[in-house]
Amino acid sequence: MNTINRVAVIGLGYIGLPTAAILATNGIEVIGVDVSERTVEAVNAGEVPFVEPDLGIHVSGAVSQGRLKATTSTPQAEAYIVAVPTPFRDDRSADLTYIEAAARGIAPQLQGGELLILESTSPPGATEHMANYILNLRPDLSIDGEDGRPAILVAHCPERVLPGRVMIELVTNDRIVGGMSPEAAEAAKALYAVFCQGEILTTDAVTAEMAKLVENSYRDVNIAFANELSVISHKLGIDVWELIRLANHHPRVNILQPGPGVGGHCIAVDPWFIVAASPDEATLIRTAREVNDAKPEWVVQQTISALAGLDSTAEVAVLGLAFKANIDDLRESPAVQITGILSGRLKDRRINVAEPHIEALPRTLAQKDNVELTSVEDAIKRSEVVLLLVDHDQFRGLNTSMFASKKVVDTRGVWQDTLS
């Protein structure tokens, strides 16, 4: 395949837009495609519709140079990168409708010879599903040139970046590229080599899909161990933060830190794709998910217990809604789930939410009459119980004398030393 000069990125979210911007700043003409008019307008104005350090510089620079533009319709291109959501359904199987919608937009534009990359985190077989979906719409094309029909090159290249460090890790992290053919893998490798300084490892598509799921399941299992330790330690009257700190002095032990649960677009979702693919065998992975999914309810109970003996109008300060520190991403956030549960069980009490990275409550919380978004100072001042759910730098820097007369539920261990 010849050098690729024009790429369409389908989906301008937390992964798609950074990928589009890094390609554009490395000399590729990029057309970003998104269903949201707001997102398209923001990108064309050189702006970023969410928080991600350094992304704004790349987007504004690429747009001003004419190398990046956005639209709601899929254009012709030499390569397509699909970076759309892959949520799970009620039965925790993967919802591939967003991938299918992207495929419907791409199919009419194909002439043969194009490179199609699925970057969305996907269950095993999703890349082949996308390819077959396109071929059903375009039977004049093929994967391997069979019967003289023009071939398309299809590959999977899962993202491996950490929110808050996306623009760094896009460049420095190793990448896995899985092709439905060796030619597809090499073509995708050549495209990512435009900006990726890490090693680019090639394999088949289904192994690449599974590799991403395994990476996140590994993290989920280890977080579940820490979360289960926190529940056990509380029952036994042990400070879990001290316990982990001491245990980690062993040269071959590195226990992670517990929290209120697990959120985000990957770790909270991806293990279920493995469970769905092999339900009878994925017992440890399933159990880890269940442990982490149960942690928000445990935090709710700790908060309700902290209210015992207080006036019936005592209010609760909730510090943080994002799924991790110093970002505005609320996807699958246990903090949002906990706040929603508390608002339902404490109907006569006000829940004062402080989340410095958002300007408005998510819809699920905005509908609650007793939940209000406010400043961290006002939230603490008005409340008798302070619930820390996210360890934002702004919260870490608070003077703990503000909590002197209040009950504190610290799910991140930020203030354990000063409040103990």
SEKOL-999107 format. One record per residue (C-alpha): residue number from 0; residue in three letters; x, y, z. Coordinates in pm, whole numbers, plus 32768, in hexadecimal, padded with zeros to 4 digits. Example, Ala and Ser with C-alpha at 12.3 -4.5 7.8 and 13.67 -1.06 7.14 Angstrom:
BEGIN
{pos 0 code ala px 84CE py 7E3E pz 830C};
{pos 1 code ser px 8557 py 7F96 pz 82CA};
This chain:
BEGIN
{pos 0 code met px 8000 py 8000 pz 8000};
{pos 1 code asn px 807D py 815C pz 7FAC};
{pos 2 code thr px 80BE py 826C pz 80AE};
{pos 3 code ile px 7F7B py 82E2 pz 814E};
{pos 4 code asn px 7F3E py 8457 pz 8136};
{pos 5 code arg px 7DCB py 8477 pz 818E};
{pos 6 code val px 7D29 py 83D3 pz 82BE};
{pos 7 code ala px 7BC3 py 83E1 pz 833E};
{pos 8 code val px 7B9A py 83AD pz 84B5};
{pos 9 code ile px 7A3A py 833C pz 850F};
{pos 10 code gly px 79E2 py 83AD pz 866F};
{pos 11 code leu px 7A7F py 84E3 pz 870B};
{pos 12 code gly px 7A73 py 8481 pz 8877};
{pos 13 code tyr px 7B81 py 8448 pz 897A};
{pos 14 code ile px 7C49 py 8368 pz 888D};
{pos 15 code gly px 7BDB py 83CC pz 8730};
{pos 16 code leu px 7C25 py 8540 pz 874D};
{pos 17 code pro px 7D84 py 8514 pz 87E2};
{pos 18 code thr px 7DD1 py 8415 pz 86D0};
{pos 19 code ala px 7D52 py 8501 pz 85C4};
{pos 20 code ala px 7E19 py 8622 pz 8654};
{pos 21 code ile px 7F61 py 8561 pz 8675};
{pos 22 code leu px 7F45 py 84E3 pz 850F};
{pos 23 code ala px 7EFB py 8641 pz 8490};
{pos 24 code thr px 801F py 86DE pz 8548};
{pos 25 code asn px 80FE py 85DA pz 84A5};
{pos 26 code gly px 80A1 py 8641 pz 8345};
{pos 27 code ile px 7F6D py 856B pz 82F7};
{pos 28 code glu px 7E2F py 860B pz 8271};
{pos 29 code val px 7D23 py 85A0 pz 8369};
{pos 30 code ile px 7BA9 py 85BB pz 8358};
{pos 31 code gly px 7B00 py 8574 pz 84A3};
{pos 32 code val px 799E py 84EE pz 849C};
{pos 33 code asp px 78A9 py 8505 pz 85BD};
{pos 34 code val px 7731 py 84F6 pz 85EA};
{pos 35 code ser px 773B py 861F pz 86D9};
{pos 36 code glu px 7716 py 8772 pz 8632};
{pos 37 code arg px 77A2 py 8810 pz 876D};
{pos 38 code thr px 78DF py 8740 pz 8756};
{pos 39 code val px 7909 py 8789 pz 85E3};
{pos 40 code glu px 78DD py 88FE pz 8619};
{pos 41 code ala px 79D4 py 88FE pz 873B};
{pos 42 code val px 7AE1 py 8845 pz 8677};
{pos 43 code asn px 7AB8 py 8923 pz 8545};
{pos 44 code ala px 7AE7 py 8A4D pz 862C};
{pos 45 code gly px 7C2A py 89B1 pz 86AB};
{pos 46 code glu px 7B91 py 895F pz 87FD};
{pos 47 code val px 7B79 py 8822 pz 88CE};
{pos 48 code pro px 7A23 py 87C3 pz 8961};
{pos 49 code phe px 7AB8 py 870B pz 8A8C};
{pos 50 code val px 7BE2 py 871E pz 8B77};
{pos 51 code glu px 7D29 py 867E pz 8B0A};
{pos 52 code pro px 7E7B py 8724 pz 8B4A};
{pos 53 code asp px 7F35 py 879D pz 8A12};
{pos 54 code leu px 7E24 py 872B pz 8923};
{pos 55 code gly px 7DAC py 888D pz 88E9};
{pos 56 code ile px 7F01 py 88F8 pz 8865};
{pos 57 code his px 7F05 py 87DC pz 8769};
{pos 58 code val px 7D9F py 8817 pz 86F6};
{pos 59 code ser px 7DBC py 898F pz 86CE};
{pos 60 code gly px 7F09 py 896D pz 861A};
{pos 61 code ala px 7E8D py 8860 pz 852C};
{pos 62 code val px 7D4E py 891F pz 84DC};
{pos 63 code ser px 7E08 py 8A66 pz 84A0};
{pos 64 code gln px 7EF5 py 89B1 pz 83B3};
{pos 65 code gly px 7DCF py 8920 pz 82F3};
{pos 66 code arg px 7E2D py 87B8 pz 8341};
{pos 67 code leu px 7D05 py 876A pz 8422};
{pos 68 code lys px 7B95 py 87AA pz 83EB};
{pos 69 code ala px 7A57 py 8709 pz 8469};
{pos 70 code thr px 790D py 86A8 pz 83CD};
{pos 71 code thr px 77D8 py 85D8 pz 8414};
{pos 72 code ser px 77EE py 8513 pz 82CD};
{pos 73 code thr px 78F0 py 840C pz 8273};
{pos 74 code pro px 79D9 py 8478 pz 8156};
{pos 75 code gln px 7AB2 py 83B5 pz 8066};
{pos 76 code ala px 7C07 py 836C pz 80F8};
{pos 77 code glu px 7D2E py 8283 pz 80D0};
{pos 78 code ala px 7D09 py 8206 pz 8234};
{pos 79 code tyr px 7BF5 py 8200 pz 8337};
{pos 80 code ile px 7C26 py 81EA pz 84AE};
{pos 81 code val px 7AEB py 818A pz 856C};
{pos 82 code ala px 7AF2 py 8206 pz 86D5};
{pos 83 code val px 7988 py 81F1 pz 8745};
{pos 84 code pro px 78F4 py 8176 pz 8890};
{pos 85 code thr px 78C6 py 8003 pz 88D6};
{pos 86 code pro px 77F0 py 7FFB pz 8A12};
{pos 87 code phe px 775D py 7EBD pz 8AA0};
{pos 88 code arg px 75EE py 7E60 pz 8A9C};
{pos 89 code asp px 751A py 7DFE pz 8BC7};
{pos 90 code asp px 7597 py 7C98 pz 8B9F};
{pos 91 code arg px 76FD py 7D25 pz 8B98};
{pos 92 code ser px 773C py 7CBB pz 8A34};
{pos 93 code ala px 77D9 py 7DBF pz 894F};
{pos 94 code asp px 76FC py 7EB7 pz 8898};
{pos 95 code leu px 7791 py 7ECE pz 873A};
{pos 96 code thr px 7687 py 7FB5 pz 86A9};
{pos 97 code tyr px 7772 py 80E1 pz 86AB};
{pos 98 code ile px 7872 py 801A pz 85E3};
{pos 99 code glu px 7761 py 7FB1 pz 84F1};
{pos 100 code ala px 76F2 py 811B pz 84C7};
{pos 101 code ala px 7859 py 8180 pz 8479};
{pos 102 code ala px 786E py 8063 pz 837D};
{pos 103 code arg px 7731 py 80DA pz 82D0};
{pos 104 code gly px 77CE py 822F pz 82A2};
{pos 105 code ile px 7916 py 81A3 pz 8220};
{pos 106 code ala px 7891 py 8099 pz 8132};
{pos 107 code pro px 7811 py 8180 pz 801B};
{pos 108 code gln px 795E py 8239 pz 8010};
{pos 109 code leu px 7A39 py 8108 pz 7FCE};
{pos 110 code gln px 7AD7 py 80C0 pz 7E7D};
{pos 111 code gly px 7BCA py 7FB0 pz 7EE4};
{pos 112 code gly px 7D24 py 7FC5 pz 7F78};
{pos 113 code glu px 7CBF py 8093 pz 80AA};
{pos 114 code leu px 7D3B py 8047 pz 8208};
{pos 115 code leu px 7C2E py 8022 pz 8314};
{pos 116 code ile px 7C9C py 8020 pz 8480};
{pos 117 code leu px 7BB6 py 7FD5 pz 85A3};
{pos 118 code glu px 7C4A py 8087 pz 86D0};
{pos 119 code ser px 7B1E py 8063 pz 87B6};
{pos 120 code thr px 7B55 py 7F6F pz 88D4};
{pos 121 code ser px 7A97 py 7E3F pz 885D};
{pos 122 code pro px 7A45 py 7CD5 pz 88AF};
{pos 123 code pro px 7AF1 py 7BBF pz 87ED};
{pos 124 code gly px 7A67 py 7BB6 pz 868C};
{pos 125 code ala px 79F2 py 7D1F pz 8679};
{pos 126 code thr px 7AEB py 7D7E pz 8569};
{pos 127 code glu px 7A79 py 7C5A pz 8493};
{pos 128 code his px 7911 py 7CBF pz 84DC};
{pos 129 code met px 7957 py 7E1F pz 845B};
{pos 130 code ala px 79FF py 7D95 pz 8324};
{pos 131 code asn px 78E1 py 7CA6 pz 82D9};
{pos 132 code tyr px 77E3 py 7DB8 pz 8318};
{pos 133 code ile px 788C py 7E92 pz 8213};
{pos 134 code leu px 78AE py 7D75 pz 811A};
{pos 135 code asn px 773A py 7D28 pz 813D};
{pos 136 code leu px 76FB py 7E8F pz 80D4};
{pos 137 code arg px 7808 py 7E82 pz 7FC8};
{pos 138 code pro px 7814 py 7D22 pz 7F34};
{pos 139 code asp px 78EB py 7DAC pz 7E1C};
{pos 140 code leu px 7A0C py 7DC3 pz 7F15};
{pos 141 code ser px 7ACF py 7CB9 pz 7FD2};
{pos 142 code ile px 7BD0 py 7C84 pz 80E2};
{pos 143 code asp px 7CC3 py 7BB7 pz 8013};
{pos 144 code gly px 7C7D py 7C11 pz 7EA8};
{pos 145 code glu px 7BB0 py 7AD8 pz 7E72};
{pos 146 code asp px 7B0F py 7AB6 pz 7D17};
{pos 147 code gly px 7BC4 py 7BEE pz 7CA6};
{pos 148 code arg px 7AFC py 7CD1 pz 7D8A};
{pos 149 code pro px 7BC3 py 7DFD pz 7E11};
{pos 150 code ala px 7C40 py 7DBC pz 7F72};
{pos 151 code ile px 7C2E py 7E95 pz 80A5};
{pos 152 code leu px 7D2B py 7E7D pz 81C0};
{pos 153 code val px 7C8D py 7E51 pz 8318};
{pos 154 code ala px 7D46 py 7E5F pz 8464};
{pos 155 code his px 7D16 py 7E96 pz 85D7};
{pos 156 code cys px 7DF4 py 7F81 pz 869D};
{pos 157 code pro px 7D73 py 7FB2 pz 8800};
{pos 158 code glu px 7DC7 py 80F3 pz 88B8};
{pos 159 code arg px 7EA6 py 80CE pz 89EA};
{pos 160 code val px 7EA6 py 8229 pz 8A81};
{pos 161 code leu px 7E56 py 82B9 pz 8BD7};
{pos 162 code pro px 7D60 py 83DD pz 8BEB};
{pos 163 code gly px 7E22 py 8510 pz 8C55};
{pos 164 code arg px 7F5A py 8492 pz 8B9D};
{pos 165 code val px 7EC5 py 843E pz 8A4B};
{pos 166 code met px 7F9C py 8526 pz 8976};
{pos 167 code ile px 80D9 py 84A0 pz 8A19};
{pos 168 code glu px 8080 py 8331 pz 8A13};
{pos 169 code leu px 7FFE py 8337 pz 88AD};
{pos 170 code val px 8164 py 837E pz 8848};
{pos 171 code thr px 822F py 82BB pz 8949};
{pos 172 code asn px 8167 py 817D pz 898D};
{pos 173 code asp px 819A py 803C pz 88CC};
{pos 174 code arg px 8077 py 7FE0 pz 87E7};
{pos 175 code ile px 7FDE py 7E96 pz 8781};
{pos 176 code val px 7F5E py 7E7B pz 861C};
{pos 177 code gly px 7E90 py 7D4D pz 85B7};
{pos 178 code gly px 7E3F py 7D1D pz 844A};
{pos 179 code met px 7D3E py 7C40 pz 83A0};
{pos 180 code ser px 7E5C py 7C06 pz 82AF};
{pos 181 code pro px 7FD4 py 7C3D pz 82CA};
{pos 182 code glu px 7FB5 py 7D54 pz 81CB};
{pos 183 code ala px 7EB2 py 7E05 pz 82A2};
{pos 184 code ala px 7F8C py 7DEB pz 83D6};
{pos 185 code glu px 80B8 py 7E7E pz 8321};
{pos 186 code ala px 7FE9 py 7F98 pz 828C};
{pos 187 code ala px 7F5C py 7FF4 pz 83E1};
{pos 188 code lys px 80B6 py 7FE0 pz 847B};
{pos 189 code ala px 813B py 80D2 pz 8376};
{pos 190 code leu px 8024 py 81CB pz 83C1};
{pos 191 code tyr px 805A py 81C7 pz 8539};
{pos 192 code ala px 81D1 py 81E4 pz 8504};
{pos 193 code val px 818E py 8347 pz 848C};
{pos 194 code phe px 8170 py 83B4 pz 85FA};
{pos 195 code cys px 81B2 py 8286 pz 86DB};
{pos 196 code gln px 8311 py 8276 pz 876C};
{pos 197 code gly px 82CC py 8137 pz 882E};
{pos 198 code glu px 82EF py 7FDA pz 87A0};
{pos 199 code ile px 81D3 py 7F76 pz 86B7};
{pos 200 code leu px 8189 py 7E03 pz 86DA};
{pos 201 code thr px 80C4 py 7D4A pz 85CF};
{pos 202 code thr px 7FDD py 7C1F pz 85FB};
{pos 203 code asp px 7E88 py 7BAC pz 8582};
{pos 204 code ala px 7D50 py 7C77 pz 85C8};
{pos 205 code val px 7CAD py 7B97 pz 86CD};
{pos 206 code thr px 7DEE py 7B80 pz 8799};
{pos 207 code ala px 7E0C py 7CFC pz 8793};
{pos 208 code glu px 7CA4 py 7D19 pz 880C};
{pos 209 code met px 7CE3 py 7C24 pz 8926};
{pos 210 code ala px 7E2B py 7CCA pz 898A};
{pos 211 code lys px 7D7C py 7E10 pz 89DF};
{pos 212 code leu px 7C71 py 7D5B pz 8AA8};
{pos 213 code val px 7D79 py 7C94 pz 8B62};
{pos 214 code glu px 7E3D py 7DCF pz 8BBB};
{pos 215 code asn px 7D0E py 7E70 pz 8C59};
{pos 216 code ser px 7C97 py 7D2F pz 8CFF};
{pos 217 code tyr px 7DED py 7D0A pz 8DA1};
{pos 218 code arg px 7DC2 py 7E63 pz 8E39};
{pos 219 code asp px 7C5D py 7E15 pz 8EA2};
{pos 220 code val px 7CC2 py 7CD8 pz 8F59};
{pos 221 code asn px 7DD3 py 7D8E pz 9017};
{pos 222 code ile px 7CEF py 7EB0 pz 9072};
{pos 223 code ala px 7BEB py 7DB6 pz 90EC};
{pos 224 code phe px 7CEE py 7D22 pz 91D8};
{pos 225 code ala px 7D2F py 7E7B pz 926A};
{pos 226 code asn px 7BBC py 7ECB pz 9283};
{pos 227 code glu px 7B72 py 7D82 pz 932F};
{pos 228 code leu px 7C90 py 7DC5 pz 9421};
{pos 229 code ser px 7BF3 py 7F15 pz 947C};
{pos 230 code val px 7AA8 py 7E70 pz 94D4};
{pos 231 code ile px 7B52 py 7D5F pz 95A2};
{pos 232 code ser px 7C34 py 7E5B pz 9650};
{pos 233 code his px 7B0C py 7F34 pz 96B2};
{pos 234 code lys px 7A5E py 7E07 pz 974E};
{pos 235 code leu px 7B99 py 7DAE pz 9812};
{pos 236 code gly px 7BE4 py 7F13 pz 9880};
{pos 237 code ile px 7D22 py 7F2C pz 97B0};
{pos 238 code asp px 7D98 py 8061 pz 96F1};
{pos 239 code val px 7DA5 py 7FD5 pz 958F};
{pos 240 code trp px 7E8D py 80E9 pz 9515};
{pos 241 code glu px 7F90 py 8094 pz 961D};
{pos 242 code leu px 7F5C py 7F21 pz 95DA};
{pos 243 code ile px 7FA3 py 7F46 pz 9467};
{pos 244 code arg px 80C8 py 802E pz 94A4};
{pos 245 code leu px 8166 py 7F2D pz 958A};
{pos 246 code ala px 811E py 7E02 pz 94A9};
{pos 247 code asn px 81B4 py 7EB7 pz 937E};
{pos 248 code his px 8306 py 7EBE pz 942E};
{pos 249 code his px 8324 py 7D52 pz 93C6};
{pos 250 code pro px 8401 py 7D51 pz 928F};
{pos 251 code arg px 8308 py 7C87 pz 91C0};
{pos 252 code val px 81C3 py 7D26 pz 9237};
{pos 253 code asn px 8123 py 7E58 pz 9197};
{pos 254 code ile px 7FB9 py 7E76 pz 9209};
{pos 255 code leu px 7EF4 py 7F8B pz 9160};
{pos 256 code gln px 7E29 py 8090 pz 921B};
{pos 257 code pro px 7CB7 py 8054 pz 9264};
{pos 258 code gly px 7BA8 py 8148 pz 9206};
{pos 259 code pro px 7A2D py 816F pz 91EA};
{pos 260 code gly px 7A19 py 8083 pz 90BF};
{pos 261 code val px 7A9B py 8078 pz 8F5D};
{pos 262 code gly px 7A30 py 815D pz 8E43};
{pos 263 code gly px 7A92 py 81D6 pz 8CED};
{pos 264 code his px 7A57 py 815D pz 8B8E};
{pos 265 code cys px 7B45 py 8033 pz 8BA6};
{pos 266 code ile px 7B88 py 7F88 pz 8CF3};
{pos 267 code ala px 7A1C py 7F90 pz 8D63};
{pos 268 code val px 79A3 py 7F01 pz 8C17};
{pos 269 code asp px 7AAC py 7E30 pz 8B66};
{pos 270 code pro px 7ABA py 7D06 pz 8C57};
{pos 271 code trp px 794A py 7CC1 pz 8C12};
{pos 272 code phe px 79A3 py 7C8E pz 8AA2};
{pos 273 code ile px 7A89 py 7B70 pz 8B08};
{pos 274 code val px 797E py 7AE2 pz 8BEF};
{pos 275 code ala px 787E py 7AF1 pz 8AD5};
{pos 276 code ala px 796F py 7A45 pz 89E4};
{pos 277 code ser px 79C3 py 792B pz 8AD7};
{pos 278 code pro px 78CA py 792F pz 8BF9};
{pos 279 code asp px 7919 py 77DA pz 8C8C};
{pos 280 code glu px 7A90 py 7813 pz 8C9D};
{pos 281 code ala px 7AAF py 7984 pz 8CFF};
{pos 282 code thr px 7A62 py 794B pz 8E70};
{pos 283 code leu px 7B75 py 7A22 pz 8F08};
{pos 284 code ile px 7B36 py 7B3E pz 8E16};
{pos 285 code arg px 79C0 py 7B32 pz 8E60};
{pos 286 code thr px 79FA py 7B2F pz 8FD8};
{pos 287 code ala px 7AE1 py 7C5D pz 8FC4};
{pos 288 code arg px 79D7 py 7D1C pz 8F06};
{pos 289 code glu px 78D3 py 7CC1 pz 900A};
{pos 290 code val px 79B6 py 7D32 pz 9128};
{pos 291 code asn px 79F7 py 7E82 pz 9082};
{pos 292 code asp px 788C py 7EAE pz 901D};
{pos 293 code ala px 7823 py 7E73 pz 9187};
{pos 294 code lys px 790A py 7F7B pz 9219};
{pos 295 code pro px 7827 py 80AA pz 91D7};
{pos 296 code glu px 7712 py 8012 pz 92AD};
{pos 297 code trp px 780D py 7FDA pz 93C5};
{pos 298 code val px 7874 py 8149 pz 93B1};
{pos 299 code val px 7706 py 81B0 pz 93C0};
{pos 300 code gln px 76DB py 80E8 pz 9500};
{pos 301 code gln px 7811 py 8189 pz 959B};
{pos 302 code thr px 7784 py 82E1 pz 954C};
{pos 303 code ile px 762F py 8291 pz 95DE};
{pos 304 code ser px 76D9 py 8209 pz 9717};
{pos 305 code ala px 779A py 8351 pz 9737};
{pos 306 code leu px 764E py 8409 pz 9742};
{pos 307 code ala px 75D2 py 833C pz 9869};
{pos 308 code gly px 758E py 8418 pz 9996};
{pos 309 code leu px 7597 py 855C pz 98CE};
{pos 310 code asp px 7475 py 8647 pz 989C};
{pos 311 code ser px 7379 py 85D0 pz 9798};
{pos 312 code thr px 73CF py 86FB pz 96BD};
{pos 313 code ala px 7548 py 86BB pz 96C2};
{pos 314 code glu px 75D4 py 86DF pz 9563};
{pos 315 code val px 76DD py 8616 pz 94A8};
{pos 316 code ala px 77FF py 86A2 pz 93DE};
{pos 317 code val px 7866 py 85C6 pz 92BA};
{pos 318 code leu px 79BF py 861B pz 9239};
{pos 319 code gly px 79F4 py 85A7 pz 90D4};
{pos 320 code leu px 7924 py 8507 pz 8FC2};
{pos 321 code ala px 7A2B py 84A8 pz 8EBE};
{pos 322 code phe px 7A9C py 833F pz 8EA7};
{pos 323 code lys px 7C04 py 83A3 pz 8EF3};
{pos 324 code ala px 7CCC py 84CE pz 8F67};
{pos 325 code asn px 7CF9 py 8615 pz 8EAA};
{pos 326 code ile px 7C17 py 85D0 pz 8D7E};
{pos 327 code asp px 7AAB py 8617 pz 8D26};
{pos 328 code asp px 7A56 py 84BA pz 8CA8};
{pos 329 code leu px 7921 py 8430 pz 8D59};
{pos 330 code arg px 78F9 py 82EF pz 8C90};
{pos 331 code glu px 789C py 81C7 pz 8D6E};
{pos 332 code ser px 790B py 8296 pz 8E99};
{pos 333 code pro px 78C6 py 81F3 pz 8FEB};
{pos 334 code ala px 78B8 py 8351 pz 907E};
{pos 335 code val px 778B py 83A7 pz 8FA6};
{pos 336 code gln px 76E8 py 825D pz 9004};
{pos 337 code ile px 7725 py 8294 pz 9178};
{pos 338 code thr px 769D py 83F7 pz 916B};
{pos 339 code gly px 7564 py 8380 pz 90B9};
{pos 340 code ile px 7525 py 826E pz 91B9};
{pos 341 code leu px 755B py 835E pz 92DC};
{pos 342 code ser px 746B py 845C pz 924B};
{pos 343 code gly px 735D py 8352 pz 923C};
{pos 344 code arg px 7394 py 82CC pz 939A};
{pos 345 code leu px 73C6 py 841E pz 943D};
{pos 346 code lys px 72A0 py 84CF pz 93A0};
{pos 347 code asp px 727F py 85C9 pz 94BF};
{pos 348 code arg px 73F1 py 8626 pz 94BD};
{pos 349 code arg px 74AB py 8702 pz 93C9};
{pos 350 code ile px 75CF py 866B pz 930B};
{pos 351 code asn px 76CF py 877C pz 92C1};
{pos 352 code val px 77AB py 870F pz 919E};
{pos 353 code ala px 78FE py 87AB pz 9156};
{pos 354 code glu px 7999 py 8748 pz 9008};
{pos 355 code pro px 7A88 py 8856 pz 8F8C};
{pos 356 code his px 7AAA py 87C0 pz 8E2E};
{pos 357 code ile px 793F py 87DF pz 8DBF};
{pos 358 code glu px 7850 py 8904 pz 8D99};
{pos 359 code ala px 7709 py 8846 pz 8DBF};
{pos 360 code leu px 7691 py 8706 pz 8E61};
{pos 361 code pro px 765D py 85D7 pz 8D81};
{pos 362 code arg px 74F3 py 85A2 pz 8D1F};
{pos 363 code thr px 74BE py 8483 pz 8E13};
{pos 364 code leu px 7517 py 8564 pz 8F39};
{pos 365 code ala px 748A py 86AB pz 8EB2};
{pos 366 code gln px 7332 py 860D pz 8ECA};
{pos 367 code lys px 7358 py 85DB pz 9042};
{pos 368 code asp px 72B8 py 86EC pz 9114};
{pos 369 code asn px 73AB py 86C1 pz 9235};
{pos 370 code val px 74F4 py 86C5 pz 9170};
{pos 371 code glu px 75A7 py 880D pz 912D};
{pos 372 code leu px 76F3 py 8859 pz 9082};
{pos 373 code thr px 77B7 py 8958 pz 914A};
{pos 374 code ser px 7917 py 89C1 pz 91A4};
{pos 375 code val px 79E9 py 88E1 pz 9282};
{pos 376 code glu px 79F2 py 89EB pz 9392};
{pos 377 code asp px 7878 py 8A12 pz 9397};
{pos 378 code ala px 783E py 889B pz 9387};
{pos 379 code ile px 7916 py 885E pz 94BA};
{pos 380 code lys px 7894 py 898D pz 9578};
{pos 381 code arg px 7728 py 8927 pz 954C};
{pos 382 code ser px 7758 py 87B7 pz 959E};
{pos 383 code glu px 7787 py 86E9 pz 96D8};
{pos 384 code val px 780D py 85B9 pz 961B};
{pos 385 code val px 791F py 85D5 pz 9513};
{pos 386 code leu px 793E py 84B7 pz 9419};
{pos 387 code leu px 7A7C py 84B7 pz 9347};
{pos 388 code leu px 7A4D py 83EB pz 920A};
{pos 389 code val px 7B59 py 8473 pz 911E};
{pos 390 code asp px 7CBB py 84D7 pz 917B};
{pos 391 code his px 7CD1 py 8611 pz 90A4};
{pos 392 code asp px 7E06 py 86E5 pz 90ED};
{pos 393 code gln px 7D1E py 87FC pz 9160};
{pos 394 code phe px 7C91 py 8716 pz 926E};
{pos 395 code arg px 7DE6 py 8697 pz 92D6};
{pos 396 code gly px 7E52 py 87FC pz 9317};
{pos 397 code leu px 7D32 py 884F pz 9401};
{pos 398 code asn px 7D7B py 88BC pz 9564};
{pos 399 code thr px 7CF0 py 87A1 pz 9635};
{pos 400 code ser px 7C9A py 8893 pz 974B};
{pos 401 code met px 7B63 py 88D1 pz 9676};
{pos 402 code phe px 7AEA py 8779 pz 96E8};
{pos 403 code ala px 7B33 py 87A5 pz 985A};
{pos 404 code ser px 79C9 py 878A pz 98C9};
{pos 405 code lys px 794F py 86A7 pz 97B1};
{pos 406 code lys px 7940 py 8534 pz 976D};
{pos 407 code val px 7A18 py 84CB pz 9648};
{pos 408 code val px 79FA py 839B pz 9566};
{pos 409 code asp px 7B41 py 8395 pz 94A3};
{pos 410 code thr px 7B2F py 8286 pz 9396};
{pos 411 code arg px 7C81 py 82E6 pz 9305};
{pos 412 code gly px 7D58 py 82F8 pz 943D};
{pos 413 code val px 7DBA py 845F pz 93F1};
{pos 414 code trp px 7D8C py 84E5 pz 9554};
{pos 415 code gln px 7DBB py 83AA pz 9622};
{pos 416 code asp px 7EFF py 841D pz 96C5};
{pos 417 code thr px 7E83 py 857A pz 971F};
{pos 418 code leu px 7D2A py 8512 pz 9798};
{pos 419 code ser px 7D86 py 83D6 pz 9855};
